[in-house]
Amino acid sequence: MRAVFTSILLLLSGPVLANSNDSNLEKSGDVLHLLIPAVTLGATLFVEDDYEGSWQLLKTGLVSRLAVEGLKYAVHKERPDGSGNDSFPSGHAADTFAAATFVQQRYGWEWAIPAYIGAAYVGYTRVASDQHHIEDVLAGAAIGVLSGLYFTDPYKGITITPIAGNGGYGLHVSGKF
């Protein structure tokens, strides 16, 4: 899975770096927005014997998307390019960060790093192409991450998650022993 995510990133970043006009930049983000969750779903179907991971990914994505659409409906924030009043939060960021967090929680950081890089790139393309303000992308990313953390259980082994809140910081270690 790591190799697939890395290959996708390299394939899409090559044309963008060579010709970084706004159209190619936005298109590459749009493609990654679809590929990261799709490759993740395909990996769950290929790697796991049952559909537990697939169901967790689907719940993660569905709840994340419902939260995004609810906020877009309630907030009515204008997009930077003036094309609509559905800027807050970024659905692209929520979708890709939800999938990346699923990968991290389910399979570990080793597999998640390329997915997080891809998700961050998608967020960058949304701001650089004037589709979102940075706070829209950060809010979308937070929604995706929270959804992934809530709905995803580790596939095998131990999961280590950083935690912070109420002035305290630490690590949450979980697994099947």
N, C-alpha and C positions, 0 to 999 in steps of 0.2 A: 504494500500500500504506500509506503514511504516513497518508493521509486516512482510510482504512478503520480503522486502529488508533485514530486520534484520535476518529473518530465513535463507535466502540464504547465507548471510555472515557467520552465525554460522555453518551451514552445511558444507560449504567449508573450513572454517578456522580450524575446528577440525582436519581433517586428515592432513592438512598441518602443523599444530603445532606439531602433534604427530610424523610425519615423514617428516621433511622439506628438502628432497632432491630436487634438481633442477627440476626434471621431474614433481613431484607433484605440486610444486610451480607454474611452468609455466602452467600446466594443469588447476589449480584452477583459475588462472588469465584468461585463455582462456574461461573457462566456464562462469565466471562472465562477461566477455566482451560480451558474447552473451545474458546472462540472464538479465542484467540491462536494455538494450534497449527493449528486448522482454517483460519483465514484465511491463515496462513503457507503451509500446504500448497497451498491454492487459488492463492495468488500464484505459487508455483513452477510450477504447471501452466499458468498464464496467461502469465507473463512469459517463461519459458524455452522454447526450441524442443525440447529433449530432456528427459529425466527425471533428469538428474544432480543438480539441486538437490533434487528430491523424494526421491531415494534418500538423499542426505546428511541431509536432515531426518528421514527415517524411521530411519536408523541412529542419529542423535543422540537422538531420542526413545526408541527401543527400549533402547539401552544405558543411558541415564539412568534409565529406569523399572526396568530389571533391577537396577541398583545400588541404587535406592531400596527395592525389594521385598526384596532380599537383606539390606539393613541392617535393615529393619523386622522381618524374620524372626529375625535374630540378636540385636537389641538389646532388644526387648520393653519399650519405654519407655511408661509410662502417659500418656494424653492428659490435658490440664488439666481437662477436664470429666468425667473418669473413664469415658468411653464405650468405652475399649479400650486395648490395650497396643501400639499401632502408631503412636505419635506421631513417632518419629525414623526417618528424616528426613521432611520434608514432600514428598509426591508432587506436590501442586499447585504448590509453588514450583519443584520440579525440572522439571516439564513446561513451565511458562510461561517460566522462565529459559532452558531449552534452546532453545525456539522463538525467544525474543528474541535470544539469542546467535547462533543460526543466521542470523537476519535481519541482525545487525550484521556478521558475518563474510562473509556471501554478498553483501549489497547495500550495506553501509556504515552509518555512524552516523546519517545523515540519516533513514533508514528505521527504524532500530532504537530511537530514543528513545521513540516512543509504545509500542512493544512492551515496553521495559524499564519504563516507567511503569506499564503494565498488569500486568506481572509483579510489580512491587513492591507494587502495590495488592492483588493476589491474596495475596501473603505477609502483608500487613497484615491482610486479612480472616481469615486462618487463625489469627492470634494473637488478634485482637479478638473472634473468636467462640469462643474457648477450645478450638479444635481442636488447636492446637500451641503449644509454647513457642517463644520467639524463636530459640533455637539450632537447633530442628528446621527452621525456615524457612530460616535461614542455611545450614545443611548441605544442604538440598534445593536451594537456589539455587546453591550451589557445585558440586554434582553436575551440575546442568543446564548451568551455564556451562562447566565443564570438558569435558563431552560435546560441547557446541556448538563449542568451540574445537578439539577434536581431530578431529571428523568433517567440518567445513565448510571448503570452499575458496571463494575469491572468485569471483563470477560474471564480473565484468569489472573492470578497473582495478587499483588498489593498495589493499591492506588494511593498516591500521596498528593494531597491538595493543600495549597497554601490558604490560610484563613487570616482575616484581619477584621477587627471590629471592636467597638467600645474600648479603644485604647490598647487592645491586646493583639498580638500577632503570634502565629504558630503554624503548625502543620497538622492536618488531619490524616491519619494513616488508617486505611481500611483494607480488608481482604478476607479471603476464605482460608482458614487455617485447619 
